[in-house]
């Protein structure tokens, strides 16, 4: 969910936070994790991931091994939780809901642009120790 979808969702709920406040919180999240940010008219953005945040990402990624769906899901879940905590500690005035939504959007973007995720079949050998 990107900022536009989040704003639309928040409008449909009875929420005390106005659109300008949500945008400020979203921008604080971006500024916490990115350098040299470029904002586009359509709401998209890009920038260089700050070293500390990139290290957090790489600490969780298992780049040297293939992961099954469950292990991949656990890896992403743990990474997302730590990203939210990091953002909340690095910023002031960002709600947990905005931080969670930002991290979901951010993870979707980095997974789509930086990595190839594909399903693979195990070996035909039913007795292979890695595939039960």
PyMOL commands that set and color helices and strands:
alter all, ss='L'
color gray80, all
select helices_A, chain A and resi 3-12+19-33+51-60+69-90+96-114
alter helices_A, ss='H'
color red, helices_A
select strands_A, chain A and resi 34-39+45-49
alter strands_A, ss='S'
color yellow, strands_A
deselect
rebuild
show_as cartoon
